[in-house]
Amino acid sequence: MEENEFTLRKFVAPEFVFGVGARHLAGRYAKNLGGRKVLVVSDPGVVAAGWTRDVTDSLEAVGLPFALFTGVTSNPKVDEIMAGVALYHEEECNALIAVGGGSPIDCAKGIGIVTSNGRHILLFEGVDTVRIPMPPLICIPTTGGTSADVSQFAIISNPLEKIKFAIISKSVVPDLALIDPATLTTMGSYLTACTGLDALTHAIEAYVSTARSSMTDLHAIEAIRLVSANLIPSINNPESLEYRTKVMQGSLQAGLAFSNAILGATHAMAHSLGGALDIAHGECNAILLDHVIEFNMSSAPERFEQIAAAMGLELQGMDSAHKKSALLNHVRNLKTAAGIDRRLNELGVGLSDMRFLTNHALKDPCMATNPRKPTQRDIEVVYEESL
């Protein structure tokens, strides 16, 4: 029996509806939550795919007026959130719907935080800093990876400081997630790979987190099984609802796990990279993942063996060195098959960036639950191995 198996825990999650067609329920639920006028937060790519229109059509069907805010880029920025706040007030909205990946959802969370609390978004960095609950928020995710639709995290970029910062609070858990696997069918292979590997990283880091519990383990290990088995088939068969549904379910379960168990060094380091260079979060995680596993494995060997088993590996009869090699090779082969084969130097990272990146990674709240406590040099070495 593990030491923390029966430790007192809290577990947060929103109400969610999972299945093809869930997006069409947005209007009904917005009305049930007391919406009078809704700010719909999305981005140009999701609008072009038609998913935002499906949601606004559902609002029109129940007679709810709305305003549309699409000024969101990848790694949502402080200024984008404050622009959304201005539109929310100008249009006299009282509810929010986010349609998209992690960027529109985190942007909508930021808008909600500021509109309720009346202070600049930069003042909410950290844990439990959001005192007044957000307006009603419904999330419709259109990527199979970020899980922002079910988490108590909002990750915001501050370009002036070249950092990302985390807001972690049960106050930013959405009221409702409408999780529709059909929305994944318009993702290209690169976005599918990045978001799917992000989901896999969520699950792995939650499973070895020092804040894990028996409840989060259930979700994390099933997410590892689902994503590792179905990500490549979903890339190769992009219109297959069967594979897309299994990846979306894996993303959901990974989100339920990490929102409550927190994460680890991979995410802390990826946040530092994304803040400094504004590069795709999922690709950062994918590049770093196997190197962080290699660093962490000695601190949680049984956990990583269970992760390997969930990925379909047979480790019986192997010594520890061969078990480690088998898991690392499997993760690296999965990355290659997904088309994520670049290294950090190809994304513009150099040795001169190591100190800045490491300093910020060590301050990230995700680092606190990593299974092995790293030194500054440890993190620098992991970054260097990823160049």
C-alpha positions as CSV (number, residue, x, y, z in Angstrom):
1,M,0.0,0.0,0.0
2,E,1.4,3.4,-1.0
3,E,2.0,5.9,1.8
4,N,-0.4,8.5,0.4
5,E,-3.3,6.1,-0.7
6,F,-5.7,7.2,2.1
7,T,-4.5,10.8,2.6
8,L,-7.3,13.3,2.8
9,R,-7.8,14.8,-0.7
10,K,-10.1,17.2,-2.5
11,F,-11.1,16.6,-6.2
12,V,-12.4,19.3,-8.5
13,A,-14.0,18.9,-11.9
14,P,-16.8,20.6,-13.8
15,E,-20.0,19.1,-15.1
16,F,-19.3,17.8,-18.5
17,V,-21.2,16.2,-21.4
18,F,-19.2,13.9,-23.7
19,G,-20.1,12.7,-27.1
20,V,-20.7,13.6,-30.8
21,G,-23.1,16.5,-31.0
22,A,-22.3,18.0,-27.5
23,R,-21.4,21.3,-29.0
24,H,-25.0,21.9,-30.1
25,L,-26.1,22.0,-26.5
26,A,-24.3,25.3,-25.8
27,G,-27.3,27.5,-26.1
28,R,-29.6,25.4,-23.9
29,Y,-26.9,25.3,-21.1
30,A,-26.0,29.0,-21.4
31,K,-29.7,29.8,-20.9
32,N,-29.9,27.4,-17.9
33,L,-26.9,29.1,-16.3
34,G,-28.7,32.5,-16.5
35,G,-27.0,33.9,-19.6
36,R,-28.6,37.1,-20.9
37,K,-25.8,38.0,-23.4
38,V,-22.8,35.7,-24.0
39,L,-19.2,36.6,-25.0
40,V,-18.1,33.8,-27.3
41,V,-14.3,33.5,-27.2
42,S,-12.7,31.6,-30.1
43,D,-9.8,32.0,-32.7
44,P,-9.7,32.4,-36.5
45,G,-8.8,28.8,-37.2
46,V,-11.7,27.4,-35.2
47,V,-14.1,29.9,-36.8
48,A,-12.8,28.8,-40.3
49,A,-13.5,25.2,-39.3
50,G,-17.1,26.0,-38.6
51,W,-17.2,24.9,-35.0
52,T,-17.8,28.5,-33.6
53,R,-20.7,28.9,-36.0
54,D,-22.3,25.7,-34.6
55,V,-22.2,27.2,-31.1
56,T,-23.5,30.6,-32.1
57,D,-26.3,29.0,-34.0
58,S,-27.3,27.1,-30.9
59,L,-27.4,30.5,-29.0
60,E,-29.6,32.0,-31.7
61,A,-31.9,29.0,-31.5
62,V,-32.7,29.7,-27.9
63,G,-32.9,33.5,-28.4
64,L,-29.6,34.4,-26.6
65,P,-27.7,37.4,-28.0
66,F,-23.9,37.1,-28.2
67,A,-20.7,39.0,-29.0
68,L,-17.8,37.3,-30.7
69,F,-14.2,37.8,-29.6
70,T,-11.5,36.1,-31.8
71,G,-8.4,38.1,-31.0
72,V,-6.7,35.1,-29.5
73,T,-3.3,33.7,-30.5
74,S,-1.4,30.6,-29.4
75,N,-0.1,31.0,-25.9
76,P,-2.8,33.6,-25.0
77,K,-1.3,37.0,-24.1
78,V,-2.1,39.4,-21.3
79,D,-3.2,42.1,-23.7
80,E,-5.5,39.7,-25.5
81,I,-7.3,39.0,-22.2
82,M,-7.6,42.7,-21.4
83,A,-9.0,43.4,-24.9
84,G,-11.6,40.6,-24.3
85,V,-12.5,42.2,-20.9
86,A,-13.1,45.5,-22.6
87,L,-15.5,43.9,-25.2
88,Y,-17.3,41.9,-22.4
89,H,-18.1,45.2,-20.6
90,E,-18.9,47.1,-23.8
91,E,-21.4,44.5,-24.9
92,E,-22.8,44.1,-21.4
93,C,-22.3,40.4,-21.3
94,N,-22.9,38.2,-18.3
95,A,-21.6,34.8,-19.4
96,L,-18.8,33.3,-21.4
97,I,-18.4,30.4,-23.9
98,A,-15.0,29.3,-25.1
99,V,-14.7,27.4,-28.4
100,G,-11.3,26.1,-29.3
101,G,-8.1,24.7,-27.9
102,G,-6.2,25.7,-24.8
103,S,-5.6,29.3,-26.0
104,P,-9.3,30.4,-26.3
105,I,-10.2,28.5,-23.2
106,D,-7.5,30.0,-21.1
107,C,-8.2,33.4,-22.6
108,A,-11.9,33.1,-21.6
109,K,-10.9,32.1,-18.1
110,G,-8.7,35.2,-17.9
111,I,-11.5,37.4,-19.1
112,G,-13.8,35.8,-16.5
113,I,-11.3,36.3,-13.7
114,V,-10.8,40.0,-14.5
115,T,-14.5,40.8,-15.0
116,S,-15.5,39.4,-11.7
117,N,-12.5,40.6,-9.6
118,G,-11.9,44.0,-11.3
119,R,-8.1,43.8,-11.3
120,H,-5.5,43.3,-14.0
121,I,-4.8,39.7,-15.0
122,L,-1.2,40.0,-13.9
123,L,-2.3,40.3,-10.3
124,F,-3.7,36.7,-10.2
125,E,-0.5,34.6,-10.7
126,G,-0.2,31.7,-8.2
127,V,-2.4,29.4,-6.3
128,D,-5.9,30.4,-4.9
129,T,-5.6,34.1,-5.8
130,V,-9.0,34.3,-7.4
131,R,-11.4,35.4,-4.6
132,I,-14.6,36.1,-6.6
133,P,-16.0,33.4,-8.9
134,M,-16.0,34.0,-12.6
135,P,-19.2,34.6,-14.6
136,P,-20.7,31.4,-15.9
137,L,-18.3,29.7,-18.3
138,I,-19.0,26.9,-20.8
139,C,-16.1,25.4,-22.7
140,I,-16.2,23.5,-26.0
141,P,-12.7,22.0,-26.7
142,T,-11.7,21.5,-30.3
143,T,-8.3,19.8,-29.6
144,G,-7.6,16.5,-28.0
145,G,-4.9,17.5,-25.6
146,T,-5.0,20.6,-23.5
147,S,-7.9,19.7,-21.1
148,A,-8.3,23.3,-20.1
149,D,-12.0,22.7,-20.3
150,V,-11.9,20.6,-17.1
151,S,-8.9,21.9,-15.2
152,Q,-8.3,24.4,-12.4
153,F,-5.4,25.9,-14.4
154,A,-5.1,29.0,-16.6
155,I,-1.8,29.5,-18.3
156,I,-1.1,33.1,-19.6
157,S,1.8,34.6,-21.5
158,N,3.4,37.9,-20.5
159,P,5.4,38.9,-23.6
160,L,7.0,41.8,-21.9
161,E,8.7,39.6,-19.4
162,K,9.0,36.6,-21.8
163,I,7.4,34.3,-19.3
164,K,4.2,32.2,-18.9
165,F,2.5,32.3,-15.5
166,A,-0.1,30.0,-14.0
167,I,-3.3,30.8,-12.2
168,I,-4.4,27.7,-10.2
169,S,-7.8,27.9,-8.4
170,K,-11.0,26.0,-8.1
171,S,-12.6,29.3,-9.1
172,V,-11.4,28.9,-12.7
173,V,-12.9,25.4,-13.1
174,P,-15.5,26.0,-15.8
175,D,-19.2,25.5,-15.0
176,L,-19.6,23.1,-17.9
177,A,-17.5,21.4,-20.6
178,L,-19.3,20.2,-23.8
179,I,-16.7,17.7,-25.2
180,D,-17.5,16.8,-28.8
181,P,-15.0,14.4,-30.5
182,A,-16.3,15.5,-33.9
183,T,-14.5,18.8,-33.5
184,L,-11.1,16.9,-33.8
185,T,-11.8,15.8,-37.4
186,T,-10.6,19.2,-38.8
187,M,-7.3,19.2,-37.0
188,G,-4.2,18.7,-39.2
189,S,-1.6,16.0,-38.4
190,Y,0.8,18.4,-36.6
191,L,-1.9,19.9,-34.3
192,T,-3.2,16.4,-33.6
193,A,0.3,15.2,-32.7
194,C,1.1,18.2,-30.5
195,T,-2.1,18.1,-28.6
196,G,-2.1,14.3,-28.3
197,L,1.4,14.2,-26.9
198,D,0.4,17.1,-24.5
199,A,-2.4,14.8,-23.2
200,L,0.0,11.9,-22.8
201,T,2.4,14.1,-20.9
202,H,-0.4,15.3,-18.6
203,A,-1.3,11.7,-17.8
204,I,2.3,10.5,-17.3
205,E,3.2,13.5,-15.1
206,A,0.0,13.2,-13.0
207,Y,0.7,9.4,-12.5
208,V,4.1,10.1,-11.0
209,S,3.3,13.4,-9.3
210,T,3.9,13.6,-5.6
211,A,0.3,14.9,-5.2
212,R,-1.2,11.9,-6.9
213,S,-4.0,9.9,-5.3
214,S,-5.9,6.7,-6.1
215,M,-8.6,8.7,-7.8
216,T,-6.2,10.6,-10.1
217,D,-4.4,7.3,-10.8
218,L,-7.5,5.8,-12.3
219,H,-7.8,8.6,-14.8
220,A,-4.1,9.0,-15.5
221,I,-3.4,5.3,-16.3
222,E,-6.5,5.0,-18.5
223,A,-5.5,8.2,-20.4
224,I,-2.0,6.7,-21.0
225,R,-3.6,3.6,-22.4
226,L,-6.1,5.4,-24.7
227,V,-3.7,8.1,-26.1
228,S,-0.7,5.8,-26.6
229,A,-2.9,3.3,-28.5
230,N,-5.0,5.7,-30.6
231,L,-2.9,8.8,-31.3
232,I,-1.1,7.4,-34.4
233,P,-4.2,5.8,-35.8
234,S,-6.1,9.1,-35.4
235,I,-3.3,10.9,-37.3
236,N,-3.4,8.4,-40.1
237,N,-7.2,8.3,-40.2
238,P,-8.2,11.9,-39.4
239,E,-11.9,11.5,-40.2
240,S,-12.3,8.4,-38.0
241,L,-14.7,9.3,-35.2
242,E,-13.7,6.0,-33.4
243,Y,-10.1,7.0,-33.0
244,R,-10.9,10.7,-32.4
245,T,-13.3,9.8,-29.7
246,K,-10.7,7.6,-27.9
247,V,-8.1,10.3,-28.1
248,M,-10.7,12.9,-26.8
249,Q,-11.6,10.6,-23.9
250,G,-7.9,10.1,-23.1
251,S,-7.5,13.9,-23.1
252,L,-10.5,14.3,-20.8
253,Q,-9.2,11.7,-18.3
254,A,-5.7,13.1,-18.4
255,G,-7.2,16.5,-17.6
256,L,-9.2,15.1,-14.6
257,A,-6.0,13.6,-13.4
258,F,-3.6,16.5,-13.7
259,S,-6.0,19.2,-12.6
260,N,-6.0,17.4,-9.2
261,A,-2.5,15.8,-9.1
262,I,-0.7,18.7,-10.7
263,L,2.2,18.0,-13.1
264,G,6.0,18.0,-13.2
265,A,9.2,19.1,-14.7
266,T,8.2,18.6,-18.3
267,H,5.4,21.1,-18.0
268,A,7.4,23.5,-15.9
269,M,10.2,23.5,-18.6
270,A,7.7,23.7,-21.5
271,H,6.0,26.8,-19.9
272,S,9.4,28.5,-19.6
273,L,10.1,27.7,-23.3
274,G,6.6,28.9,-24.4
275,G,6.9,32.1,-22.5
276,A,10.4,32.9,-23.8
277,L,9.9,32.0,-27.5
278,D,6.1,31.8,-28.0
279,I,6.4,28.2,-29.5
280,A,3.8,25.5,-29.4
281,H,3.2,24.1,-25.9
282,G,2.5,20.5,-27.1
283,E,5.7,20.3,-29.2
284,C,7.7,21.6,-26.3
285,N,6.3,18.9,-24.1
286,A,6.9,16.2,-26.7
287,I,10.6,17.3,-27.2
288,L,11.2,17.3,-23.4
289,L,9.1,14.3,-22.3
290,D,11.6,11.4,-22.8
291,H,14.5,13.4,-21.3
292,V,12.4,14.2,-18.2
293,I,11.3,10.5,-17.9
294,E,15.0,9.5,-18.0
295,F,15.7,12.0,-15.2
296,N,12.8,11.0,-13.1
297,M,12.7,7.2,-13.5
298,S,15.0,6.3,-10.6
299,S,12.6,8.2,-8.2
300,A,9.5,6.3,-9.2
301,P,10.6,3.0,-11.0
302,E,7.4,1.0,-10.2
303,R,5.2,3.9,-11.4
304,F,7.1,4.1,-14.7
305,E,6.8,0.3,-15.1
306,Q,3.1,0.6,-14.7
307,I,3.1,3.4,-17.3
308,A,5.1,1.1,-19.7
309,A,2.5,-1.7,-19.2
310,A,-0.4,0.7,-20.0
311,M,1.5,1.5,-23.2
312,G,1.5,-2.2,-24.1
313,L,5.1,-3.0,-23.2
314,E,6.1,-6.4,-21.8
315,L,8.9,-5.8,-19.3
316,Q,8.8,-9.1,-17.4
317,G,12.2,-10.6,-16.9
318,M,14.1,-7.4,-17.7
319,D,16.5,-5.7,-15.3
320,S,16.0,-2.0,-14.4
321,A,18.3,-0.8,-17.1
322,H,16.5,-2.7,-19.9
323,K,13.1,-1.6,-18.6
324,K,14.2,2.0,-18.7
325,S,15.6,1.6,-22.2
326,A,12.4,-0.1,-23.4
327,L,10.2,2.7,-22.1
328,L,12.4,5.5,-23.5
329,N,12.6,3.9,-26.9
330,H,8.8,3.4,-27.0
331,V,8.2,7.1,-26.2
332,R,10.7,8.2,-28.7
333,N,9.3,6.0,-31.4
334,L,5.8,7.3,-30.7
335,K,7.1,10.9,-31.1
336,T,8.7,10.0,-34.4
337,A,5.6,8.2,-35.7
338,A,3.6,11.3,-34.7
339,G,5.9,13.5,-36.8
340,I,7.4,15.4,-33.8
341,D,11.1,14.9,-34.5
342,R,12.5,18.4,-34.2
343,R,14.9,19.4,-31.3
344,L,15.0,22.6,-29.3
345,N,17.8,24.1,-31.4
346,E,15.5,23.9,-34.4
347,L,13.0,26.0,-32.5
348,G,15.6,28.8,-31.9
349,V,16.8,27.6,-28.5
350,G,20.6,27.9,-27.8
351,L,23.0,27.3,-25.0
352,S,22.9,31.1,-24.1
353,D,19.2,30.6,-23.2
354,M,19.8,27.9,-20.6
355,R,20.1,30.1,-17.5
356,F,17.0,32.2,-18.3
357,L,14.9,29.1,-19.1
358,T,16.1,27.1,-16.1
359,N,15.5,30.0,-13.6
360,H,11.9,30.3,-14.7
361,A,11.2,26.6,-14.9
362,L,12.4,26.1,-11.3
363,K,9.9,28.8,-10.2
364,D,6.9,27.2,-12.0
365,P,4.3,25.6,-9.7
366,C,4.4,22.4,-11.7
367,M,7.9,21.8,-10.6
368,A,6.8,21.4,-6.9
369,T,5.1,18.0,-7.6
370,N,7.9,16.5,-9.8
371,P,8.9,13.1,-8.3
372,R,12.6,14.0,-8.2
373,K,13.7,17.4,-6.8
374,P,16.1,18.9,-9.4
375,T,18.9,21.3,-9.0
376,Q,19.5,24.2,-11.4
377,R,22.2,22.1,-13.1
378,D,19.8,19.2,-13.5
379,I,17.3,21.3,-15.4
380,E,20.0,22.8,-17.5
381,V,21.3,19.3,-18.5
382,V,17.8,18.2,-19.5
383,Y,17.4,21.3,-21.7
384,E,20.9,20.7,-23.2
385,E,20.0,17.0,-23.9
386,S,17.0,18.3,-25.8
387,L,18.9,20.7,-28.0
